[in-house]
Amino acid sequence: GLTLLPVFYAHSSFGGAAPNEGQRRFINDMNRFSRLVEKCHETVRTLNHAVVGIAPHSLRAVTPEQLENIATMA
C-alpha cells in the first residue's frame, strides 16, 4: 500500500516562535496545510490500498491548538 503523510511544521520552537530563514521553506499555515491534505486525498482516491494521514513535525513546531485542528484532517 501507499501512505501519504504530509508534515505540519509551523514554528521554530516552543510557544509559537517564528521560523528562522532555514526553516521557512518547510512552514505551513493551517489553510495551506488543509489544501495540501485535500490534494493528497484527491491523489489517492483512485488508488487501491492507499491512505492519507498527517504528521505533526514535533511539539515545538506545532502548538497544541494547531495539533487539535490538524488531527481532524486525516
PDB file with SEQRES, HELIX, SHEET and CRYST1 records, atoms N, CA, C and O in Angstrom:
SEQRES   1 A   74  GLY LEU THR LEU LEU PRO VAL PHE TYR ALA HIS SER SER          
SEQRES   2 A   74  PHE GLY GLY ALA ALA PRO ASN GLU GLY GLN ARG ARG PHE          
SEQRES   3 A   74  ILE ASN ASP MET ASN ARG PHE SER ARG LEU VAL GLU LYS          
SEQRES   4 A   74  CYS HIS GLU THR VAL ARG THR LEU ASN HIS ALA VAL VAL          
SEQRES   5 A   74  GLY ILE ALA PRO HIS SER LEU ARG ALA VAL THR PRO GLU          
SEQRES   6 A   74  GLN LEU GLU ASN ILE ALA THR MET ALA                          
HELIX    1 AA1 ARG A   24  PHE A   26  5                                   3    
HELIX    2 AA2 MET A   30  VAL A   44  1                                  15    
HELIX    3 AA3 PRO A   64  ILE A   70  1                                   7    
HELIX    4 AA4 ALA A   71  MET A   73  5                                   3    
SHEET    1 AA1 2 LEU A   2  LEU A   4  0                                        
SHEET    2 AA1 2 ALA A  50  VAL A  52  1                                        
SHEET    1 AA2 2 VAL A   7  PHE A   8  0                                        
SHEET    2 AA2 2 ALA A  55  PRO A  56  1                                        
CRYST1    1.000    1.000    1.000  90.00  90.00  90.00 P 1           1          
ATOM      1  N   GLY A   1       0.821  -1.193   0.000  1.00  0.00           N  
ATOM      2  CA  GLY A   1       0.000   0.000   0.000  1.00  0.00           C  
ATOM      3  C   GLY A   1       0.860   1.249   0.000  1.00  0.00           C  
ATOM      4  O   GLY A   1       2.087   1.200   0.097  1.00  0.00           O  
ATOM      5  N   LEU A   2       0.179   2.345  -0.111  1.00  0.00           N  
ATOM      6  CA  LEU A   2       0.813   3.663  -0.118  1.00  0.00           C  
ATOM      7  C   LEU A   2       0.195   4.502   0.979  1.00  0.00           C  
ATOM      8  O   LEU A   2      -1.029   4.565   1.101  1.00  0.00           O  
ATOM      9  N   THR A   3       1.024   5.144   1.776  1.00  0.00           N  
ATOM     10  CA  THR A   3       0.551   6.071   2.796  1.00  0.00           C  
ATOM     11  C   THR A   3       1.225   7.413   2.574  1.00  0.00           C  
ATOM     12  O   THR A   3       2.452   7.503   2.576  1.00  0.00           O  
ATOM     13  N   LEU A   4       0.425   8.457   2.384  1.00  0.00           N  
ATOM     14  CA  LEU A   4       0.947   9.817   2.276  1.00  0.00           C  
ATOM     15  C   LEU A   4       0.792  10.491   3.632  1.00  0.00           C  
ATOM     16  O   LEU A   4      -0.294  10.492   4.213  1.00  0.00           O  
ATOM     17  N   LEU A   5       1.875  11.060   4.128  1.00  0.00           N  
ATOM     18  CA  LEU A   5       1.869  11.726   5.428  1.00  0.00           C  
ATOM     19  C   LEU A   5       2.429  13.138   5.296  1.00  0.00           C  
ATOM     20  O   LEU A   5       3.606  13.358   5.581  1.00  0.00           O  
ATOM     21  N   PRO A   6       1.610  14.097   4.871  1.00  0.00           N  
ATOM     22  CA  PRO A   6       2.104  15.467   4.819  1.00  0.00           C  
ATOM     23  C   PRO A   6       2.483  15.939   6.228  1.00  0.00           C  
ATOM     24  O   PRO A   6       1.779  15.655   7.197  1.00  0.00           O  
ATOM     25  N   VAL A   7       3.587  16.651   6.324  1.00  0.00           N  
ATOM     26  CA  VAL A   7       4.114  17.101   7.614  1.00  0.00           C  
ATOM     27  C   VAL A   7       3.656  18.526   7.893  1.00  0.00           C  
ATOM     28  O   VAL A   7       3.792  19.412   7.049  1.00  0.00           O  
ATOM     29  N   PHE A   8       3.109  18.732   9.093  1.00  0.00           N  
ATOM     30  CA  PHE A   8       2.746  20.088   9.516  1.00  0.00           C  
ATOM     31  C   PHE A   8       3.862  20.633  10.390  1.00  0.00           C  
ATOM     32  O   PHE A   8       4.197  20.055  11.424  1.00  0.00           O  
ATOM     33  N   TYR A   9       4.430  21.748   9.964  1.00  0.00           N  
ATOM     34  CA  TYR A   9       5.564  22.385  10.631  1.00  0.00           C  
ATOM     35  C   TYR A   9       5.255  23.875  10.602  1.00  0.00           C  
ATOM     36  O   TYR A   9       5.187  24.467   9.525  1.00  0.00           O  
ATOM     37  N   ALA A  10       5.064  24.497  11.776  1.00  0.00           N  
ATOM     38  CA  ALA A  10       4.619  25.887  11.792  1.00  0.00           C  
ATOM     39  C   ALA A  10       5.534  26.844  12.554  1.00  0.00           C  
ATOM     40  O   ALA A  10       5.489  28.050  12.310  1.00  0.00           O  
ATOM     41  N   HIS A  11       6.362  26.340  13.471  1.00  0.00           N  
ATOM     42  CA  HIS A  11       7.138  27.226  14.342  1.00  0.00           C  
ATOM     43  C   HIS A  11       8.553  26.687  14.548  1.00  0.00           C  
ATOM     44  O   HIS A  11       8.822  25.500  14.361  1.00  0.00           O  
ATOM     45  N   SER A  12       9.448  27.598  14.939  1.00  0.00           N  
ATOM     46  CA  SER A  12      10.836  27.181  15.141  1.00  0.00           C  
ATOM     47  C   SER A  12      11.094  26.624  16.534  1.00  0.00           C  
ATOM     48  O   SER A  12      12.075  25.914  16.752  1.00  0.00           O  
ATOM     49  N   SER A  13      10.216  26.945  17.474  1.00  0.00           N  
ATOM     50  CA  SER A  13      10.430  26.480  18.839  1.00  0.00           C  
ATOM     51  C   SER A  13       9.124  26.539  19.616  1.00  0.00           C  
ATOM     52  O   SER A  13       8.086  26.931  19.083  1.00  0.00           O  
ATOM     53  N   PHE A  14       9.188  26.148  20.866  1.00  0.00           N  
ATOM     54  CA  PHE A  14       8.006  26.149  21.720  1.00  0.00           C  
ATOM     55  C   PHE A  14       7.410  27.555  21.819  1.00  0.00           C  
ATOM     56  O   PHE A  14       8.120  28.550  21.681  1.00  0.00           O  
ATOM     57  N   GLY A  15       6.121  27.623  22.054  1.00  0.00           N  
ATOM     58  CA  GLY A  15       5.456  28.904  22.226  1.00  0.00           C  
ATOM     59  C   GLY A  15       5.104  29.600  20.932  1.00  0.00           C  
ATOM     60  O   GLY A  15       4.728  30.772  20.951  1.00  0.00           O  
ATOM     61  N   GLY A  16       5.213  28.921  19.819  1.00  0.00           N  
ATOM     62  CA  GLY A  16       4.844  29.521  18.542  1.00  0.00           C  
ATOM     63  C   GLY A  16       5.876  30.487  17.983  1.00  0.00           C  
ATOM     64  O   GLY A  16       5.524  31.418  17.259  1.00  0.00           O  
ATOM     65  N   ALA A  17       7.141  30.277  18.310  1.00  0.00           N  
ATOM     66  CA  ALA A  17       8.209  31.160  17.823  1.00  0.00           C  
ATOM     67  C   ALA A  17       8.270  31.159  16.301  1.00  0.00           C  
ATOM     68  O   ALA A  17       8.073  30.130  15.655  1.00  0.00           O  
ATOM     69  N   ALA A  18       8.544  32.324  15.748  1.00  0.00           N  
ATOM     70  CA  ALA A  18       8.632  32.465  14.292  1.00  0.00           C  
ATOM     71  C   ALA A  18       9.756  31.591  13.739  1.00  0.00           C  
ATOM     72  O   ALA A  18      10.786  31.409  14.389  1.00  0.00           O  
ATOM     73  N   PRO A  19       9.552  31.048  12.529  1.00  0.00           N  
ATOM     74  CA  PRO A  19      10.597  30.219  11.919  1.00  0.00           C  
ATOM     75  C   PRO A  19      11.813  31.055  11.539  1.00  0.00           C  
ATOM     76  O   PRO A  19      11.700  32.246  11.251  1.00  0.00           O  
ATOM     77  N   ASN A  20      12.976  30.410  11.544  1.00  0.00           N  
ATOM     78  CA  ASN A  20      14.163  31.111  11.066  1.00  0.00           C  
ATOM     79  C   ASN A  20      14.253  30.943   9.546  1.00  0.00           C  
ATOM     80  O   ASN A  20      13.464  30.211   8.947  1.00  0.00           O  
ATOM     81  N   GLU A  21      15.191  31.606   8.949  1.00  0.00           N  
ATOM     82  CA  GLU A  21      15.312  31.612   7.484  1.00  0.00           C  
ATOM     83  C   GLU A  21      15.442  30.205   6.907  1.00  0.00           C  
ATOM     84  O   GLU A  21      14.837  29.906   5.878  1.00  0.00           O  
ATOM     85  N   GLY A  22      16.212  29.346   7.545  1.00  0.00           N  
ATOM     86  CA  GLY A  22      16.416  27.993   7.041  1.00  0.00           C  
ATOM     87  C   GLY A  22      15.190  27.102   7.142  1.00  0.00           C  
ATOM     88  O   GLY A  22      15.107  26.082   6.457  1.00  0.00           O  
ATOM     89  N   GLN A  23      14.239  27.474   7.987  1.00  0.00           N  
ATOM     90  CA  GLN A  23      13.028  26.676   8.170  1.00  0.00           C  
ATOM     91  C   GLN A  23      11.879  27.113   7.270  1.00  0.00           C  
ATOM     92  O   GLN A  23      10.951  26.334   7.050  1.00  0.00           O  
ATOM     93  N   ARG A  24      11.911  28.306   6.755  1.00  0.00           N  
ATOM     94  CA  ARG A  24      10.765  28.889   6.044  1.00  0.00           C  
ATOM     95  C   ARG A  24      10.221  28.016   4.913  1.00  0.00           C  
ATOM     96  O   ARG A  24       9.010  27.991   4.693  1.00  0.00           O  
ATOM     97  N   ARG A  25      11.065  27.317   4.208  1.00  0.00           N  
ATOM     98  CA  ARG A  25      10.582  26.513   3.075  1.00  0.00           C  
ATOM     99  C   ARG A  25       9.749  25.315   3.522  1.00  0.00           C  
ATOM    100  O   ARG A  25       9.038  24.724   2.709  1.00  0.00           O  
ATOM    101  N   PHE A  26       9.824  24.951   4.792  1.00  0.00           N  
ATOM    102  CA  PHE A  26       9.066  23.809   5.309  1.00  0.00           C  
ATOM    103  C   PHE A  26       7.771  24.220   6.010  1.00  0.00           C  
ATOM    104  O   PHE A  26       6.944  23.366   6.331  1.00  0.00           O  
ATOM    105  N   ILE A  27       7.591  25.503   6.246  1.00  0.00           N  
ATOM    106  CA  ILE A  27       6.496  26.011   7.078  1.00  0.00           C  
ATOM    107  C   ILE A  27       5.168  26.015   6.333  1.00  0.00           C  
ATOM    108  O   ILE A  27       5.094  26.370   5.157  1.00  0.00           O  
ATOM    109  N   ASN A  28       4.117  25.610   7.053  1.00  0.00           N  
ATOM    110  CA  ASN A  28       2.746  25.688   6.554  1.00  0.00           C  
ATOM    111  C   ASN A  28       1.889  26.431   7.564  1.00  0.00           C  
ATOM    112  O   ASN A  28       2.130  26.353   8.769  1.00  0.00           O  
ATOM    113  N   ASP A  29       0.881  27.157   7.069  1.00  0.00           N  
ATOM    114  CA  ASP A  29      -0.154  27.653   7.970  1.00  0.00           C  
ATOM    115  C   ASP A  29      -1.336  26.695   7.851  1.00  0.00           C  
ATOM    116  O   ASP A  29      -1.293  25.759   7.053  1.00  0.00           O  
ATOM    117  N   MET A  30      -2.371  26.913   8.622  1.00  0.00           N  
ATOM    118  CA  MET A  30      -3.494  25.979   8.640  1.00  0.00           C  
ATOM    119  C   MET A  30      -4.170  25.871   7.273  1.00  0.00           C  
ATOM    120  O   MET A  30      -4.518  24.769   6.848  1.00  0.00           O  
ATOM    121  N   ASN A  31      -4.361  26.980   6.588  1.00  0.00           N  
ATOM    122  CA  ASN A  31      -5.025  26.946   5.277  1.00  0.00           C  
ATOM    123  C   ASN A  31      -4.201  26.193   4.247  1.00  0.00           C  
ATOM    124  O   ASN A  31      -4.725  25.353   3.517  1.00  0.00           O  
ATOM    125  N   ARG A  32      -2.932  26.491   4.190  1.00  0.00           N  
ATOM    126  CA  ARG A  32      -2.059  25.822   3.215  1.00  0.00           C  
ATOM    127  C   ARG A  32      -1.978  24.317   3.502  1.00  0.00           C  
ATOM    128  O   ARG A  32      -2.018  23.503   2.579  1.00  0.00           O  
ATOM    129  N   PHE A  33      -1.864  23.959   4.770  1.00  0.00           N  
ATOM    130  CA  PHE A  33      -1.797  22.543   5.129  1.00  0.00           C  
ATOM    131  C   PHE A  33      -3.105  21.833   4.798  1.00  0.00           C  
ATOM    132  O   PHE A  33      -3.094  20.698   4.322  1.00  0.00           O  
ATOM    133  N   SER A  34      -4.219  22.492   5.047  1.00  0.00           N  
ATOM    134  CA  SER A  34      -5.524  21.910   4.713  1.00  0.00           C  
ATOM    135  C   SER A  34      -5.619  21.620   3.218  1.00  0.00           C  
ATOM    136  O   SER A  34      -6.104  20.561   2.818  1.00  0.00           O  
ATOM    137  N   ARG A  35      -5.161  22.553   2.397  1.00  0.00           N  
ATOM    138  CA  ARG A  35      -5.162  22.339   0.936  1.00  0.00           C  
ATOM    139  C   ARG A  35      -4.233  21.191   0.555  1.00  0.00           C  
ATOM    140  O   ARG A  35      -4.569  20.391  -0.318  1.00  0.00           O  
ATOM    141  N   LEU A  36      -3.077  21.101   1.193  1.00  0.00           N  
ATOM    142  CA  LEU A  36      -2.135  20.013   0.924  1.00  0.00           C  
ATOM    143  C   LEU A  36      -2.756  18.655   1.253  1.00  0.00           C  
ATOM    144  O   LEU A  36      -2.638  17.712   0.472  1.00  0.00           O  
ATOM    145  N   VAL A  37      -3.408  18.557   2.393  1.00  0.00           N  
ATOM    146  CA  VAL A  37      -4.044  17.295   2.786  1.00  0.00           C  
ATOM    147  C   VAL A  37      -5.159  16.942   1.812  1.00  0.00           C  
ATOM    148  O   VAL A  37      -5.301  15.781   1.428  1.00  0.00           O  
ATOM    149  N   GLU A  38      -5.946  17.927   1.412  1.00  0.00           N  
ATOM    150  CA  GLU A  38      -7.028  17.665   0.452  1.00  0.00           C  
ATOM    151  C   GLU A  38      -6.459  17.176  -0.878  1.00  0.00           C  
ATOM    152  O   GLU A  38      -7.003  16.245  -1.473  1.00  0.00           O  
ATOM    153  N   LYS A  39      -5.383  17.783  -1.349  1.00  0.00           N  
ATOM    154  CA  LYS A  39      -4.746  17.328  -2.596  1.00  0.00           C  
ATOM    155  C   LYS A  39      -4.230  15.896  -2.448  1.00  0.00           C  
ATOM    156  O   LYS A  39      -4.311  15.109  -3.391  1.00  0.00           O  
ATOM    157  N   CYS A  40      -3.708  15.559  -1.287  1.00  0.00           N  
ATOM    158  CA  CYS A  40      -3.266  14.178  -1.046  1.00  0.00           C  
ATOM    159  C   CYS A  40      -4.448  13.222  -1.124  1.00  0.00           C  
ATOM    160  O   CYS A  40      -4.346  12.154  -1.728  1.00  0.00           O  
ATOM    161  N   HIS A  41      -5.575  13.602  -0.512  1.00  0.00           N  
ATOM    162  CA  HIS A  41      -6.777  12.759  -0.586  1.00  0.00           C  
ATOM    163  C   HIS A  41      -7.227  12.586  -2.038  1.00  0.00           C  
ATOM    164  O   HIS A  41      -7.595  11.484  -2.447  1.00  0.00           O  
ATOM    165  N   GLU A  42      -7.197  13.667  -2.816  1.00  0.00           N  
ATOM    166  CA  GLU A  42      -7.564  13.581  -4.234  1.00  0.00           C  
ATOM    167  C   GLU A  42      -6.623  12.645  -4.987  1.00  0.00           C  
ATOM    168  O   GLU A  42      -7.061  11.886  -5.851  1.00  0.00           O  
ATOM    169  N   THR A  43      -5.352  12.697  -4.666  1.00  0.00           N  
ATOM    170  CA  THR A  43      -4.353  11.872  -5.343  1.00  0.00           C  
ATOM    171  C   THR A  43      -4.578  10.388  -5.109  1.00  0.00           C  
ATOM    172  O   THR A  43      -4.437   9.590  -6.036  1.00  0.00           O  
ATOM    173  N   VAL A  44      -4.925  10.007  -3.896  1.00  0.00           N  
ATOM    174  CA  VAL A  44      -5.055   8.579  -3.582  1.00  0.00           C  
ATOM    175  C   VAL A  44      -6.469   8.035  -3.778  1.00  0.00           C  
ATOM    176  O   VAL A  44      -6.691   6.829  -3.663  1.00  0.00           O  
ATOM    177  N   ARG A  45      -7.404   8.901  -4.067  1.00  0.00           N  
ATOM    178  CA  ARG A  45      -8.807   8.486  -4.167  1.00  0.00           C  
ATOM    179  C   ARG A  45      -9.015   7.297  -5.098  1.00  0.00           C  
ATOM    180  O   ARG A  45      -9.837   6.427  -4.808  1.00  0.00           O  
ATOM    181  N   THR A  46      -8.301   7.244  -6.190  1.00  0.00           N  
ATOM    182  CA  THR A  46      -8.495   6.176  -7.178  1.00  0.00           C  
ATOM    183  C   THR A  46      -7.485   5.034  -7.044  1.00  0.00           C  
ATOM    184  O   THR A  46      -7.484   4.110  -7.858  1.00  0.00           O  
ATOM    185  N   LEU A  47      -6.646   5.090  -6.045  1.00  0.00           N  
ATOM    186  CA  LEU A  47      -5.624   4.058  -5.855  1.00  0.00           C  
ATOM    187  C   LEU A  47      -6.080   3.033  -4.821  1.00  0.00           C  
ATOM    188  O   LEU A  47      -6.618   3.391  -3.773  1.00  0.00           O  
ATOM    189  N   ASN A  48      -5.863   1.776  -5.124  1.00  0.00           N  
ATOM    190  CA  ASN A  48      -6.158   0.723  -4.159  1.00  0.00           C  
ATOM    191  C   ASN A  48      -5.095   0.717  -3.063  1.00  0.00           C  
ATOM    192  O   ASN A  48      -3.911   0.919  -3.336  1.00  0.00           O  
ATOM    193  N   HIS A  49      -5.513   0.491  -1.855  1.00  0.00           N  
ATOM    194  CA  HIS A  49      -4.599   0.330  -0.719  1.00  0.00           C  
ATOM    195  C   HIS A  49      -3.749   1.575  -0.475  1.00  0.00           C  
ATOM    196  O   HIS A  49      -2.576   1.469  -0.119  1.00  0.00           O  
ATOM    197  N   ALA A  50      -4.337   2.747  -0.666  1.00  0.00           N  
ATOM    198  CA  ALA A  50      -3.632   3.997  -0.407  1.00  0.00           C  
ATOM    199  C   ALA A  50      -4.422   4.807   0.619  1.00  0.00           C  
ATOM    200  O   ALA A  50      -5.649   4.878   0.556  1.00  0.00           O  
ATOM    201  N   VAL A  51      -3.711   5.411   1.556  1.00  0.00           N  
ATOM    202  CA  VAL A  51      -4.350   6.199   2.606  1.00  0.00           C  
ATOM    203  C   VAL A  51      -3.578   7.489   2.842  1.00  0.00           C  
ATOM    204  O   VAL A  51      -2.415   7.623   2.459  1.00  0.00           O  
ATOM    205  N   VAL A  52      -4.256   8.429   3.480  1.00  0.00           N  
ATOM    206  CA  VAL A  52      -3.642   9.702   3.854  1.00  0.00           C  
ATOM    207  C   VAL A  52      -3.727   9.841   5.366  1.00  0.00           C  
ATOM    208  O   VAL A  52      -4.769   9.581   5.968  1.00  0.00           O  
ATOM    209  N   GLY A  53      -2.636  10.247   5.961  1.00  0.00           N  
ATOM    210  CA  GLY A  53      -2.601  10.574   7.382  1.00  0.00           C  
ATOM    211  C   GLY A  53      -2.022  11.961   7.527  1.00  0.00           C  
ATOM    212  O   GLY A  53      -1.930  12.700   6.548  1.00  0.00           O  
ATOM    213  N   ILE A  54      -1.636  12.320   8.714  1.00  0.00           N  
ATOM    214  CA  ILE A  54      -0.942  13.587   8.939  1.00  0.00           C  
ATOM    215  C   ILE A  54       0.265  13.315   9.818  1.00  0.00           C  
ATOM    216  O   ILE A  54       0.285  12.343  10.573  1.00  0.00           O  
ATOM    217  N   ALA A  55       1.268  14.170   9.721  1.00  0.00           N  
ATOM    218  CA  ALA A  55       2.477  14.005  10.520  1.00  0.00           C  
ATOM    219  C   ALA A  55       2.874  15.350  11.128  1.00  0.00           C  
ATOM    220  O   ALA A  55       3.613  16.114  10.507  1.00  0.00           O  
ATOM    221  N   PRO A  56       2.390  15.646  12.336  1.00  0.00           N  
ATOM    222  CA  PRO A  56       2.855  16.859  13.005  1.00  0.00           C  
ATOM    223  C   PRO A  56       4.366  16.741  13.232  1.00  0.00           C  
ATOM    224  O   PRO A  56       4.838  15.702  13.694  1.00  0.00           O  
ATOM    225  N   HIS A  57       5.115  17.774  12.917  1.00  0.00           N  
ATOM    226  CA  HIS A  57       6.577  17.693  12.994  1.00  0.00           C  
ATOM    227  C   HIS A  57       7.063  17.369  14.402  1.00  0.00           C  
ATOM    228  O   HIS A  57       7.793  16.397  14.597  1.00  0.00           O  
ATOM    229  N   SER A  58       6.667  18.165  15.373  1.00  0.00           N  
ATOM    230  CA  SER A  58       7.122  17.976  16.751  1.00  0.00           C  
ATOM    231  C   SER A  58       6.305  18.885  17.661  1.00  0.00           C  
ATOM    232  O   SER A  58       5.581  19.759  17.186  1.00  0.00           O  
ATOM    233  N   LEU A  59       6.421  18.677  18.963  1.00  0.00           N  
ATOM    234  CA  LEU A  59       5.695  19.531  19.904  1.00  0.00           C  
ATOM    235  C   LEU A  59       6.229  20.951  19.916  1.00  0.00           C  
ATOM    236  O   LEU A  59       5.508  21.874  20.295  1.00  0.00           O  
ATOM    237  N   ARG A  60       7.460  21.145  19.515  1.00  0.00           N  
ATOM    238  CA  ARG A  60       8.000  22.506  19.463  1.00  0.00           C  
ATOM    239  C   ARG A  60       7.560  23.245  18.208  1.00  0.00           C  
ATOM    240  O   ARG A  60       7.504  24.475  18.201  1.00  0.00           O  
ATOM    241  N   ALA A  61       7.249  22.514  17.155  1.00  0.00           N  
ATOM    242  CA  ALA A  61       6.928  23.136  15.867  1.00  0.00           C  
ATOM    243  C   ALA A  61       5.431  23.257  15.608  1.00  0.00           C  
ATOM    244  O   ALA A  61       5.020  23.838  14.604  1.00  0.00           O  
ATOM    245  N   VAL A  62       4.614  22.710  16.507  1.00  0.00           N  
ATOM    246  CA  VAL A  62       3.158  22.737  16.362  1.00  0.00           C  
ATOM    247  C   VAL A  62       2.565  23.062  17.729  1.00  0.00           C  
ATOM    248  O   VAL A  62       2.888  22.399  18.714  1.00  0.00           O  
ATOM    249  N   THR A  63       1.701  24.072  17.801  1.00  0.00           N  
ATOM    250  CA  THR A  63       1.066  24.393  19.078  1.00  0.00           C  
ATOM    251  C   THR A  63      -0.022  23.365  19.395  1.00  0.00           C  
ATOM    252  O   THR A  63      -0.507  22.687  18.489  1.00  0.00           O  
ATOM    253  N   PRO A  64      -0.408  23.241  20.651  1.00  0.00           N  
ATOM    254  CA  PRO A  64      -1.490  22.313  20.994  1.00  0.00           C  
ATOM    255  C   PRO A  64      -2.784  22.601  20.225  1.00  0.00           C  
ATOM    256  O   PRO A  64      -3.485  21.673  19.823  1.00  0.00           O  
ATOM    257  N   GLU A  65      -3.097  23.869  20.022  1.00  0.00           N  
ATOM    258  CA  GLU A  65      -4.300  24.233  19.275  1.00  0.00           C  
ATOM    259  C   GLU A  65      -4.206  23.779  17.822  1.00  0.00           C  
ATOM    260  O   GLU A  65      -5.175  23.259  17.270  1.00  0.00           O  
ATOM    261  N   GLN A  66      -3.054  23.972  17.207  1.00  0.00           N  
ATOM    262  CA  GLN A  66      -2.862  23.526  15.828  1.00  0.00           C  
ATOM    263  C   GLN A  66      -2.950  22.009  15.739  1.00  0.00           C  
ATOM    264  O   GLN A  66      -3.550  21.474  14.807  1.00  0.00           O  
ATOM    265  N   LEU A  67      -2.362  21.323  16.693  1.00  0.00           N  
ATOM    266  CA  LEU A  67      -2.414  19.865  16.708  1.00  0.00           C  
ATOM    267  C   LEU A  67      -3.863  19.384  16.773  1.00  0.00           C  
ATOM    268  O   LEU A  67      -4.241  18.442  16.078  1.00  0.00           O  
ATOM    269  N   GLU A  68      -4.655  20.024  17.596  1.00  0.00           N  
ATOM    270  CA  GLU A  68      -6.074  19.665  17.701  1.00  0.00           C  
ATOM    271  C   GLU A  68      -6.786  19.881  16.365  1.00  0.00           C  
ATOM    272  O   GLU A  68      -7.599  19.051  15.957  1.00  0.00           O  
ATOM    273  N   ASN A  69      -6.491  20.978  15.688  1.00  0.00           N  
ATOM    274  CA  ASN A  69      -7.129  21.277  14.398  1.00  0.00           C  
ATOM    275  C   ASN A  69      -6.704  20.323  13.291  1.00  0.00           C  
ATOM    276  O   ASN A  69      -7.549  19.860  12.524  1.00  0.00           O  
ATOM    277  N   ILE A  70      -5.424  20.022  13.191  1.00  0.00           N  
ATOM    278  CA  ILE A  70      -4.985  19.164  12.089  1.00  0.00           C  
ATOM    279  C   ILE A  70      -5.363  17.707  12.303  1.00  0.00           C  
ATOM    280  O   ILE A  70      -5.427  16.938  11.344  1.00  0.00           O  
ATOM    281  N   ALA A  71      -5.614  17.317  13.551  1.00  0.00           N  
ATOM    282  CA  ALA A  71      -5.984  15.926  13.829  1.00  0.00           C  
ATOM    283  C   ALA A  71      -7.261  15.527  13.105  1.00  0.00           C  
ATOM    284  O   ALA A  71      -7.461  14.347  12.818  1.00  0.00           O  
ATOM    285  N   THR A  72      -8.115  16.473  12.809  1.00  0.00           N  
ATOM    286  CA  THR A  72      -9.380  16.179  12.127  1.00  0.00           C  
ATOM    287  C   THR A  72      -9.217  16.040  10.617  1.00  0.00           C  
ATOM    288  O   THR A  72     -10.159  15.639   9.934  1.00  0.00           O  
ATOM    289  N   MET A  73      -8.051  16.361  10.089  1.00  0.00           N  
ATOM    290  CA  MET A  73      -7.846  16.377   8.634  1.00  0.00           C  
ATOM    291  C   MET A  73      -7.461  15.028   8.043  1.00  0.00           C  
ATOM    292  O   MET A  73      -7.578  14.835   6.833  1.00  0.00           O  
ATOM    293  N   ALA A  74      -7.009  14.099   8.859  1.00  0.00           N  
ATOM    294  CA  ALA A  74      -6.514  12.820   8.346  1.00  0.00           C  
ATOM    295  C   ALA A  74      -7.601  12.014   7.668  1.00  0.00           C  
ATOM    296  O   ALA A  74      -7.343  10.912   7.184  1.00  0.00           O  
TER     297      ALA A  74                                                      
END                                                                             
